[in-house]
């Protein structure tokens, strides 16, 4: 019985290696818990607060934090807590959507570039080099300004500046995968290139892209907030964190709560996503021994 018990214990660990690594990484659990709290609060916003995020009530403007308005009110009497909770939906949703768009497009373009090579590869990679030649935030600001100030255009701008990273990752993986024996065998049997890419190349090249994507979500949320702060993202009265900070910082000295609480939630969300990204990288890294 003792021998069976000793053997059965490691087998439980082997059955769930990802869960085992996740439990060992305390910072990842902290990030996951923190992000989970923010997401749950945003989803339960209609239940947790009786106020509307865009409804104006001038008589209640600039009220300090109290039992009625936990985070105070803004310059037109809107409840700041309500706007933060609804803004979490917008900011987190946009950040995740932008990275999904950039990573999906990057995988497709990168695998095509790496698989077919030659002139097509040279053209694609030179375009990616041109994008990487500019500072990320400056290029995003220029693209958003040229497209026009709106949340959709800000998303497109950020997706474009994030695209080269995923293209290069996917291309790098594809260059190695196309030399594998099962890919060579598929080519020998006359299987079409698009089927090889879809069935063999892309499924085996997504792991580093997933790791990079989890690390980039926090950065994308900060970029969305930055564009909103500059007036190039979400437009009033949308309850977006960057736009709230853009207006609130003007009143910082007299009404400290206005910009402070949106900044706090932006900071916590970014930290949570970065902690989760680091943990996922450690879990999915085949060279990790911890």
C-alpha positions as a Markdown table, in Angstrom:
| # | Residue | x | y | z |
|---|---|---|---|---|
| 1 | Unk | 0.0 | 0.0 | 0.0 |
| 2 | Unk | 2.8 | 2.4 | 0.8 |
| 3 | Unk | 4.5 | 1.7 | -2.6 |
| 4 | Unk | 1.2 | 2.3 | -4.4 |
| 5 | Unk | 0.7 | 5.6 | -2.5 |
| 6 | Unk | 4.2 | 6.8 | -3.4 |
| 7 | Unk | 3.6 | 6.0 | -7.1 |
| 8 | Unk | 0.2 | 7.5 | -7.3 |
| 9 | Unk | 1.2 | 10.9 | -5.9 |
| 10 | Unk | 3.5 | 12.0 | -8.8 |
| 11 | Unk | 1.1 | 10.6 | -11.3 |
| 12 | Unk | -1.5 | 13.2 | -10.1 |
| 13 | Unk | 1.0 | 15.9 | -10.8 |
| 14 | Unk | 1.8 | 14.5 | -14.3 |
| 15 | Unk | -1.9 | 14.4 | -15.2 |
| 16 | Unk | -2.2 | 18.2 | -14.7 |
| 17 | Unk | 1.2 | 19.7 | -15.3 |
| 18 | Unk | -0.2 | 23.1 | -16.3 |
| 19 | Unk | -2.3 | 23.3 | -13.2 |
| 20 | Unk | 0.6 | 22.2 | -11.1 |
| 21 | Unk | 2.8 | 25.0 | -12.5 |
| 22 | Unk | 0.1 | 27.5 | -12.1 |
| 23 | Unk | -0.4 | 26.7 | -8.4 |
| 24 | Unk | 3.4 | 27.0 | -7.8 |
| 25 | Unk | 3.5 | 30.5 | -9.4 |
| 26 | Unk | 2.0 | 32.7 | -6.7 |
| 27 | Unk | 2.3 | 36.0 | -8.6 |
| 28 | Unk | 0.3 | 34.6 | -11.5 |
| 29 | Unk | -2.4 | 33.6 | -9.1 |
| 30 | Unk | -2.4 | 37.1 | -7.6 |
| 31 | Unk | -2.7 | 38.6 | -11.1 |
| 32 | Unk | -5.4 | 36.2 | -12.1 |
| 33 | Unk | -7.4 | 36.9 | -8.9 |
| 34 | Unk | -7.0 | 40.7 | -9.3 |
| 35 | Unk | -8.1 | 40.6 | -12.9 |
| 36 | Unk | -11.0 | 38.3 | -12.0 |
| 37 | Unk | -12.2 | 40.8 | -9.4 |
| 38 | Unk | -12.1 | 43.7 | -11.9 |
| 39 | Unk | -13.9 | 41.7 | -14.5 |
| 40 | Unk | -16.6 | 40.5 | -12.1 |
| 41 | Unk | -17.1 | 44.1 | -10.8 |
| 42 | Unk | -17.5 | 45.4 | -14.3 |
| 43 | Unk | -20.0 | 42.7 | -15.2 |
| 44 | Unk | -22.0 | 43.3 | -12.1 |
| 45 | Unk | -22.0 | 47.1 | -12.5 |
| 46 | Unk | -25.7 | 47.5 | -13.1 |
| 47 | Unk | -26.3 | 45.6 | -9.8 |
| 48 | Unk | -23.6 | 47.3 | -7.8 |
| 49 | Unk | -24.4 | 50.9 | -8.6 |
| 50 | Unk | -27.7 | 52.6 | -9.2 |
| 51 | Unk | -26.3 | 55.3 | -11.4 |
| 52 | Unk | -25.9 | 55.6 | -15.1 |
| 53 | Unk | -22.4 | 56.1 | -16.5 |
| 54 | Unk | -23.3 | 59.0 | -18.8 |
| 55 | Unk | -26.2 | 60.7 | -17.1 |
| 56 | Unk | -25.6 | 64.3 | -16.0 |
| 57 | Unk | -26.6 | 65.7 | -12.6 |
| 58 | Unk | -25.1 | 69.2 | -12.2 |
| 59 | Unk | -26.4 | 69.5 | -8.7 |
| 60 | Unk | -24.1 | 66.7 | -7.6 |
| 61 | Unk | -20.9 | 67.9 | -9.3 |
| 62 | Unk | -17.5 | 67.4 | -7.6 |
| 63 | Unk | -18.9 | 65.6 | -4.6 |
| 64 | Unk | -16.1 | 64.0 | -2.5 |
| 65 | Unk | -16.0 | 60.3 | -1.8 |
| 66 | Unk | -18.8 | 59.3 | 0.6 |
| 67 | Unk | -21.3 | 56.5 | 1.3 |
| 68 | Unk | -23.5 | 57.8 | -1.5 |
| 69 | Unk | -20.8 | 58.2 | -4.1 |
| 70 | Unk | -17.9 | 55.9 | -3.0 |
| 71 | Unk | -15.4 | 57.5 | -5.5 |
| 72 | Unk | -17.0 | 60.9 | -5.7 |
| 73 | Unk | -18.5 | 62.6 | -8.8 |
| 74 | Unk | -17.0 | 64.5 | -11.7 |
| 75 | Unk | -17.5 | 68.0 | -13.1 |
| 76 | Unk | -21.1 | 67.2 | -14.3 |
| 77 | Unk | -22.2 | 65.1 | -11.4 |
| 78 | Unk | -21.6 | 61.6 | -12.9 |
| 79 | Unk | -20.7 | 58.9 | -10.4 |
| 80 | Unk | -17.0 | 58.1 | -10.9 |
| 81 | Unk | -17.3 | 54.5 | -9.6 |
| 82 | Unk | -20.0 | 53.8 | -12.1 |
| 83 | Unk | -18.0 | 55.2 | -14.9 |
| 84 | Unk | -14.9 | 53.2 | -13.9 |
| 85 | Unk | -16.8 | 49.9 | -13.7 |
| 86 | Unk | -18.5 | 50.5 | -17.1 |
| 87 | Unk | -15.1 | 51.7 | -18.4 |
| 88 | Unk | -13.5 | 48.4 | -17.4 |
| 89 | Unk | -15.7 | 46.7 | -20.0 |
| 90 | Unk | -14.6 | 49.1 | -22.6 |
| 91 | Unk | -10.9 | 49.3 | -21.8 |
| 92 | Unk | -10.4 | 45.5 | -21.2 |
| 93 | Unk | -12.6 | 44.6 | -24.1 |
| 94 | Unk | -10.7 | 46.9 | -26.5 |
| 95 | Unk | -7.3 | 45.7 | -25.2 |
| 96 | Unk | -8.1 | 42.0 | -25.7 |
| 97 | Unk | -9.8 | 42.6 | -29.1 |
| 98 | Unk | -6.8 | 44.6 | -30.4 |
| 99 | Unk | -4.3 | 41.9 | -29.4 |
| 100 | Unk | -6.5 | 39.1 | -30.9 |
| 101 | Unk | -6.7 | 41.0 | -34.1 |
| 102 | Unk | -3.0 | 41.7 | -34.3 |
| 103 | Unk | -2.0 | 38.2 | -33.3 |
| 104 | Unk | -4.4 | 36.5 | -35.7 |
| 105 | Unk | -3.3 | 38.7 | -38.6 |
| 106 | Unk | 0.4 | 38.2 | -37.6 |
| 107 | Unk | 0.1 | 34.4 | -37.5 |
| 108 | Unk | -1.4 | 34.3 | -41.0 |
| 109 | Unk | 1.0 | 36.8 | -42.6 |
| 110 | Unk | 4.0 | 35.3 | -40.8 |
| 111 | Unk | 3.3 | 31.7 | -41.8 |
| 112 | Unk | 2.7 | 32.7 | -45.4 |
| 113 | Unk | 5.9 | 34.7 | -45.4 |
| 114 | Unk | 8.0 | 32.0 | -43.9 |
| 115 | Unk | 6.5 | 29.1 | -45.9 |
| 116 | Unk | 6.6 | 30.6 | -49.4 |
| 117 | Unk | 9.8 | 32.7 | -48.8 |
| 118 | Unk | 11.6 | 34.3 | -51.7 |
| 119 | Unk | 10.3 | 37.6 | -53.0 |
| 120 | Unk | 7.1 | 37.5 | -51.0 |
| 121 | Unk | 9.0 | 37.0 | -47.8 |
| 122 | Unk | 11.3 | 39.9 | -48.6 |
| 123 | Unk | 8.4 | 42.3 | -49.3 |
| 124 | Unk | 6.5 | 41.4 | -46.2 |
| 125 | Unk | 9.5 | 41.6 | -43.9 |
| 126 | Unk | 10.6 | 45.0 | -45.3 |
| 127 | Unk | 7.1 | 46.3 | -44.6 |
| 128 | Unk | 7.4 | 45.0 | -41.0 |
| 129 | Unk | 10.8 | 46.6 | -40.7 |
| 130 | Unk | 9.4 | 49.9 | -41.8 |
| 131 | Unk | 6.7 | 49.7 | -39.1 |
| 132 | Unk | 9.3 | 48.8 | -36.4 |
| 133 | Unk | 11.5 | 51.7 | -37.4 |
| 134 | Unk | 9.1 | 54.1 | -35.7 |
| 135 | Unk | 8.5 | 54.4 | -31.9 |
| 136 | Unk | 5.4 | 52.4 | -31.2 |
| 137 | Unk | 3.4 | 55.1 | -29.4 |
| 138 | Unk | 4.4 | 57.8 | -31.8 |
| 139 | Unk | 3.3 | 55.7 | -34.8 |
| 140 | Unk | 0.0 | 54.8 | -33.1 |
| 141 | Unk | -0.7 | 58.5 | -32.4 |
| 142 | Unk | 0.1 | 59.4 | -36.0 |
| 143 | Unk | -2.1 | 56.7 | -37.4 |
| 144 | Unk | -5.0 | 57.4 | -35.0 |
| 145 | Unk | -4.8 | 61.2 | -35.8 |
| 146 | Unk | -4.7 | 60.5 | -39.6 |
| 147 | Unk | -7.7 | 58.1 | -39.4 |
| 148 | Unk | -9.7 | 60.4 | -37.2 |
| 149 | Unk | -10.4 | 60.4 | -33.4 |
| 150 | Unk | -12.6 | 57.5 | -32.5 |
| 151 | Unk | -12.2 | 54.2 | -30.6 |
| 152 | Unk | -12.4 | 52.1 | -33.7 |
| 153 | Unk | -9.6 | 54.0 | -35.4 |
| 154 | Unk | -7.5 | 53.8 | -32.2 |
| 155 | Unk | -7.9 | 50.0 | -32.2 |
| 156 | Unk | -6.8 | 49.8 | -35.9 |
| 157 | Unk | -3.8 | 52.0 | -35.1 |
| 158 | Unk | -2.6 | 49.9 | -32.2 |
| 159 | Unk | -3.2 | 46.6 | -34.1 |
| 160 | Unk | -1.0 | 47.9 | -36.9 |
| 161 | Unk | 1.9 | 48.9 | -34.6 |
| 162 | Unk | 1.6 | 45.5 | -32.7 |
| 163 | Unk | 1.5 | 43.5 | -35.9 |
| 164 | Unk | 5.2 | 43.1 | -36.8 |
| 165 | Unk | 6.0 | 41.3 | -33.5 |
| 166 | Unk | 3.6 | 38.5 | -34.3 |
| 167 | Unk | 4.6 | 38.3 | -37.9 |
| 168 | Unk | 8.2 | 37.9 | -37.0 |
| 169 | Unk | 7.4 | 35.3 | -34.3 |
| 170 | Unk | 5.2 | 33.2 | -36.7 |
| 171 | Unk | 7.7 | 33.5 | -39.5 |
| 172 | Unk | 10.5 | 32.3 | -37.2 |
| 173 | Unk | 8.5 | 29.3 | -36.2 |
| 174 | Unk | 7.5 | 28.5 | -39.8 |
| 175 | Unk | 11.1 | 28.6 | -41.1 |
| 176 | Unk | 11.8 | 25.7 | -38.7 |
| 177 | Unk | 8.6 | 23.8 | -39.2 |
| 178 | Unk | 8.7 | 23.7 | -43.0 |
| 179 | Unk | 11.9 | 21.6 | -42.7 |
| 180 | Unk | 10.2 | 19.0 | -40.5 |
| 181 | Unk | 9.8 | 15.5 | -41.9 |
| 182 | Unk | 5.9 | 15.6 | -41.7 |
| 183 | Unk | 5.8 | 18.8 | -43.7 |
| 184 | Unk | 8.2 | 17.4 | -46.3 |
| 185 | Unk | 6.1 | 14.3 | -46.5 |
| 186 | Unk | 2.9 | 16.3 | -47.1 |
| 187 | Unk | 4.6 | 18.2 | -49.9 |
| 188 | Unk | 5.8 | 15.0 | -51.4 |
| 189 | Unk | 2.2 | 13.6 | -51.5 |
| 190 | Unk | 1.1 | 16.8 | -53.3 |
| 191 | Unk | -1.0 | 18.3 | -50.5 |
| 192 | Unk | -1.8 | 21.9 | -51.3 |
| 193 | Unk | 0.3 | 24.6 | -49.5 |
| 194 | Unk | -2.7 | 26.2 | -47.9 |
| 195 | Unk | -3.8 | 23.0 | -46.3 |
| 196 | Unk | -0.3 | 22.3 | -45.0 |
| 197 | Unk | -0.2 | 25.8 | -43.5 |
| 198 | Unk | -3.6 | 25.4 | -41.9 |
| 199 | Unk | -3.1 | 21.9 | -40.6 |
| 200 | Unk | 0.6 | 21.6 | -39.8 |
| 201 | Unk | 2.2 | 25.0 | -39.7 |
| 202 | Unk | -0.2 | 27.3 | -37.8 |
| 203 | Unk | -1.2 | 24.8 | -35.0 |
| 204 | Unk | 2.5 | 24.2 | -34.2 |
| 205 | Unk | 3.5 | 27.9 | -34.3 |
| 206 | Unk | 0.9 | 29.5 | -32.0 |
| 207 | Unk | 2.6 | 28.8 | -28.7 |
| 208 | Unk | 5.1 | 31.7 | -28.7 |
| 209 | Unk | 2.4 | 33.9 | -30.2 |
| 210 | Unk | 0.1 | 33.2 | -27.3 |
| 211 | Unk | 2.8 | 34.0 | -24.8 |
| 212 | Unk | 3.5 | 37.3 | -26.5 |
| 213 | Unk | -0.2 | 38.1 | -26.7 |
| 214 | Unk | -0.7 | 37.6 | -23.0 |
| 215 | Unk | 2.2 | 40.0 | -22.3 |
| 216 | Unk | 0.9 | 42.6 | -24.8 |
| 217 | Unk | -2.7 | 42.9 | -23.5 |
| 218 | Unk | -1.6 | 45.1 | -20.6 |
| 219 | Unk | 0.4 | 47.3 | -22.9 |
| 220 | Unk | -2.5 | 47.6 | -25.4 |
| 221 | Unk | -4.8 | 48.8 | -22.6 |
| 222 | Unk | -2.2 | 51.4 | -21.6 |
| 223 | Unk | -1.9 | 52.6 | -25.2 |
| 224 | Unk | -5.7 | 52.8 | -25.6 |
| 225 | Unk | -5.8 | 54.9 | -22.4 |
| 226 | Unk | -3.0 | 57.1 | -23.7 |
| 227 | Unk | -4.8 | 57.7 | -27.0 |
| 228 | Unk | -7.9 | 58.5 | -25.0 |
| 229 | Unk | -6.0 | 60.9 | -22.8 |
| 230 | Unk | -4.8 | 62.7 | -26.0 |
| 231 | Unk | -8.3 | 62.9 | -27.4 |
| 232 | Unk | -7.5 | 60.3 | -30.2 |
| 233 | Unk | -9.4 | 57.4 | -28.7 |
| 234 | Unk | -12.8 | 57.1 | -27.0 |
| 235 | Unk | -14.7 | 60.4 | -27.2 |
| 236 | Unk | -16.9 | 61.9 | -24.5 |
| 237 | Unk | -19.2 | 60.9 | -22.8 |
| 238 | Unk | -17.8 | 57.3 | -23.2 |
| 239 | Unk | -16.7 | 56.0 | -19.8 |
| 240 | Unk | -13.1 | 55.1 | -20.9 |
| 241 | Unk | -10.3 | 55.3 | -18.4 |
| 242 | Unk | -7.9 | 57.3 | -20.5 |
| 243 | Unk | -10.6 | 59.9 | -21.4 |
| 244 | Unk | -11.6 | 60.2 | -17.8 |
| 245 | Unk | -8.0 | 60.8 | -16.7 |
| 246 | Unk | -7.6 | 63.3 | -19.6 |
| 247 | Unk | -10.4 | 65.4 | -18.1 |
| 248 | Unk | -9.7 | 64.7 | -14.5 |
| 249 | Unk | -6.1 | 65.7 | -14.3 |
| 250 | Unk | -7.1 | 69.3 | -14.7 |
| 251 | Unk | -8.9 | 69.2 | -11.4 |
| 252 | Unk | -6.2 | 67.2 | -9.5 |
| 253 | Unk | -5.3 | 69.9 | -7.0 |
| 254 | Unk | -8.8 | 70.7 | -5.9 |
| 255 | Unk | -10.6 | 67.4 | -6.6 |
| 256 | Unk | -8.0 | 64.7 | -6.2 |
| 257 | Unk | -10.4 | 61.8 | -6.4 |
| 258 | Unk | -11.4 | 62.6 | -10.0 |
| 259 | Unk | -8.2 | 61.4 | -11.8 |
| 260 | Unk | -6.9 | 59.2 | -9.0 |
| 261 | Unk | -9.4 | 56.4 | -9.0 |
| 262 | Unk | -9.3 | 55.8 | -12.9 |
| 263 | Unk | -5.5 | 55.9 | -12.7 |
| 264 | Unk | -5.6 | 53.3 | -9.9 |
| 265 | Unk | -7.8 | 50.9 | -11.8 |
| 266 | Unk | -5.7 | 51.3 | -14.9 |
| 267 | Unk | -2.6 | 50.6 | -12.9 |
| 268 | Unk | -4.1 | 47.5 | -11.2 |
| 269 | Unk | -5.4 | 46.1 | -14.5 |
| 270 | Unk | -2.0 | 46.5 | -16.2 |
| 271 | Unk | -0.2 | 44.9 | -13.3 |
| 272 | Unk | -2.6 | 42.0 | -13.2 |
| 273 | Unk | -2.3 | 41.3 | -16.9 |
| 274 | Unk | 1.5 | 41.5 | -16.8 |
| 275 | Unk | 1.7 | 39.1 | -13.9 |
| 276 | Unk | -0.6 | 36.7 | -15.8 |
| 277 | Unk | 1.5 | 37.1 | -18.9 |
| 278 | Unk | 4.7 | 36.3 | -17.1 |
| 279 | Unk | 3.1 | 33.2 | -15.5 |
| 280 | Unk | 1.7 | 31.9 | -18.8 |
| 281 | Unk | 5.1 | 32.4 | -20.4 |
| 282 | Unk | 6.7 | 30.3 | -17.6 |
| 283 | Unk | 4.0 | 27.6 | -17.9 |
| 284 | Unk | 4.1 | 27.3 | -21.7 |
| 285 | Unk | 7.9 | 27.5 | -21.9 |
| 286 | Unk | 9.1 | 24.0 | -22.6 |
| 287 | Unk | 12.6 | 24.9 | -21.3 |
| 288 | Unk | 11.2 | 25.9 | -17.9 |
| 289 | Unk | 12.0 | 23.5 | -15.1 |
| 290 | Unk | 10.0 | 25.3 | -12.4 |
